[in-house]
Amino acid sequence: MRFVRYGEQGQERPGVLDASGALRDLSSIVSDLSGDVLVDLPQVDPETLPRVEGAPRLGVPVGQVGKFIGIGLNYSDHAAEAGMEPPAMPIVFMKATSSLSGPNDPVYLPRGSEKSDWEVELGVVIGKRAKYVSEAEALRHVAGYCVVNDVSERAFQTERVGQWTKGKSCDTFGPVGPWLVTPDEAGDPQSLALSLDLNGQRMQTGTSAAMIFTVAQIIAHLSEMMSLNPGDIIATGTPPGVGMGMKPARFLTEGDVMELEIEGLGRQRQEVRRDP
């Protein structure tokens, strides 16, 4: 199934898509797609639910996100374009939950930004609490998958003293969605095609088969160090084609348009603006 949250920011309602792609209101069944609801997502015939007319804004498809975790350099070809050796263990960083935004909301460049970059990524949403889980058990803890744009200000990330979190956490730097796709519909998370276009030109093309660490390995690894709770989002790394890897480097400027897609998980579109 494909779940969504729709409506104005901070007032999103739960929804689900029917077989034709029409949006159906789910609020008579659950109040939100968050917390314990993600442990056992409702099994309902969308055709029995009220149809939502028009084209409402789509928000992050899961509510009350406790942690937004990123995995760095998780594609060998992306590590190569960054001039770095593939890591021996997953590189983990945090994105502030205040960076979360809807899949089609504008991305605002923060004051002083000169090196903001794009990264299409497979997002994993935790459904059942995971702690000390094995690789074999890990995928049983997944509520679903989604598209993530791990927007990154490279100067903040690498040229300022401290952690990558500085360049990953700016407001609007975490578009997620449009859908939360359940594992049965998403299929094998290690065989999904990813792409990103900038102003209509293809920049990133890749497949999750090229991940250095699989989704199951990432969940198992993280669960050794922290509890993963329902609603936590993990961005699992990006394929090659980011701006910093170009020669010369190409970074986001006001007026740019990013369009992202992951096979079976939907599309995003963001216009780039300057934070006033």
N, C-alpha and C positions, 0 to 999 in steps of 0.2 A: 504494500500500500504506500501511497504518497501523501504524507501529512504536511500541513502548512499552518502558519499563523499569519493572519491578515488583519489589516486595519492600521490606524495611525499609531505612531511610535508610542509605546507605553500603554496602548489600549488594544493590543492584538487579541483576536479571538481564534480558537482552534478550528481548523478545517481539514478537509480531505478531498482529494481529487477523485472523480469518478472515472469510468473507463474511457469516456470521451475527452477527459482533461478538464471538465467543468468543475468549478469550486463548489463544494458543499459545506454547509455550516455544521460543525461538530459540537457546538457549545451545549446542546441538550444532553450530550453524552458525558463530556468532561469539561471542566472549567478552563483547563489549559493543558498544553503538552509539556509537562514539567514534572519533576519529582517522581513520586511513585507511579504516576500514570505511565511513565516510560518503561517501568519494569514489565508491564503487561499492557501494551498499546491496544486500544479497543478494536475488536473485530466486528465490523459493522458493514452492511451493504450501503455504499454511498448513495445509491439511487433512492433510498428511503429518507434521506436527509434533505432539508431545504436547500435549494440552489441559491448561490450568491450571485446577484446580478452585477454587471459592470466589471471594472478591472481595478479592484482595490489594491492598495499598497501591500506588498508581502514583507513580513518581518523575518527575523531569525526564526527558523522553524522549531525551535525548542526554547522554552522559557526557563527563567531562574538558573542560568548557567553559573555553576560554582567555580569551575576552572576552565581556562582556555589555554591549552598546552600545544606547543609547537615542537616539531622534530626537524632538526636542521641537516642539510646535506645528505638527504636520504635517497637520492638518485645518483648513481655513480657518474653519469654524464653531466649532471649539474655540479657536482663536486669538482669535476675536471674544468668546467668553464669558470669556476670560482678560483681555480688554481690551488685547490686544497686536496689532500689525500682523503679517500673515503674513510669514514670513522670506523673504529673497531667496535664501538658501542653507540647506541643512539645518542645524538646530541639533543638535549632537552632545554627548551626555554619557555617562558611564559608570555602570553599576550594578556594585557589587562582586559577584564570583561567589559570595561567601558569603551573598548575599541569595537565591540560588536555592532553591526548594522545590517540592515536588510540587503537582499541580493541586488536590488536595483537602486538603492539609495546613493546619493553622491558621495564621492571620496574627497575629503578636504585635506589639502596639503597644509601641514602645520607651519607656523611662522618660522622662517629660517630654513625651510626645507629646500634643498637643491638636488637631492639624490633619492627621491622616492621611487620605488620600484614595485613591480607586479609579481605575483607568484600564485598560479593556479594549483590547488591542492585538494586531495581527497580528505574530506572531513569525516571523523568517526564520532558518533554520539553514544555515550555510555548509557545503557538501560538498567542494568543490574549492578549493584555495588561490587567492585572488584578489588580484592586485596590478596596478595600472594597467590595469584592464579597462574596456572601453567599455560604454556603456549597452546596445548591441546584444548584447554578449557576457555581460552580467552574470548573467542568469537561468540560464545554463549552470553557474554556480558554486553553485547552491542545492541542498542535499540535500532540503529539505522545509520545511513551514510548520507553525505551531503557535499555540496561544492563549497570550498572556502577560497577566498582571495587573501592570502597572507601578505597584505601590503606592507612594505618595509622601507623605512628611511635609512639608507645605507650609511650616511654620515653619522646619524644618531646611533646606529647599530654598531659601527666598527671604529669610528674615529673619536668618539667620546668615551672617557674612562668608564668602565662598568660592564654590564651585561647586555646581551642582544635585546633584552626586554625594552630598552630605551627606544630602539628604532622600530619595534614591533607593536607598540601599544598606543600610538596616537589615536585620537578619536576618529572613528570611521574606518580604521585600518583593518577591520575584521568582518568584511561582508560574508554572510553565511546564508546558504539556501540556493534555490527557492524552496526545495522540498527536503523533508526527512523521509528517506526511502528505506523501507524495512528490508532486512537482509534477504528475505525470500524473493523479493522483487529486484533488488540490486544485483544479486548473483555474486560471483567470486570477486572479492575486493581486490584481488591481485591480477585482474584481467580487464581493467577499465581504461578506456582511452580518455586522455585529458588534452585540452587545448585552450589557448588564450590568444585573442586578436586585439591589437591596438590600432585604433582608427581604421579598422577594416583589413589590417595586414597581420598575417599569422606570425606570432612571435614564439609561442610555445606549442609543441606537439610532443606527446609522450604517452606512456602506458604505465599503469601501476605495477605491471609485471617487472619493471626495472627498479623497483624499490630495493634498497640494500637490506632494510629490515621490514618484514611484512607487518601487516596490521596486528596479527596475532602476537608476533614477537614484541612489538611496541607496547601493547597492552600488558603483556606479561612482565616486561621490563619495568614499566612505570609502576605496576602494582606491587613491586618489591619495595618501593620507596615511599609511596603515598596511596591512600585509598582513592579509587576512582568511583565517583558517585553518579547517580542518575542525572543526566543533563550536562555532564562534563563533555567538552568538545576537544578532540585531538586533531590537529592539522598535521598530516603525515609526510610532508615534504613536497618539493616541486621538481618537475623535469627541467631540462635546459631551455634556454631562451629568455632568461631574465635580462633586464636592461644593463645591469652591472657587468654581464658577461660579454656584451657587444664591444666591438672595436671600431670607432670610439663608443664609450658607454652611452646609453640612451636612457634618460630618466623622465618621469612623468611631469607634464606641464599643464597649466590650466587649459581646459578645453579638450584634453584627450578623452577618448572613450575606450574603456576596457570591456571586452565581451569574453566570458569564460563559459566553458562547457565540459561536463564529464558525462560519459556515456551512461544513459539511463537515469542520471541524477539531476538533469535540467540545466538551464542557462542563467547566467548573471549578466547584467549590464550596468556599468557605473560611469558616470561623467565625473571628470576631475575638476575640482574647483579649489581656489585658495581660501583658507580659513580667514574670515574677515577680522 
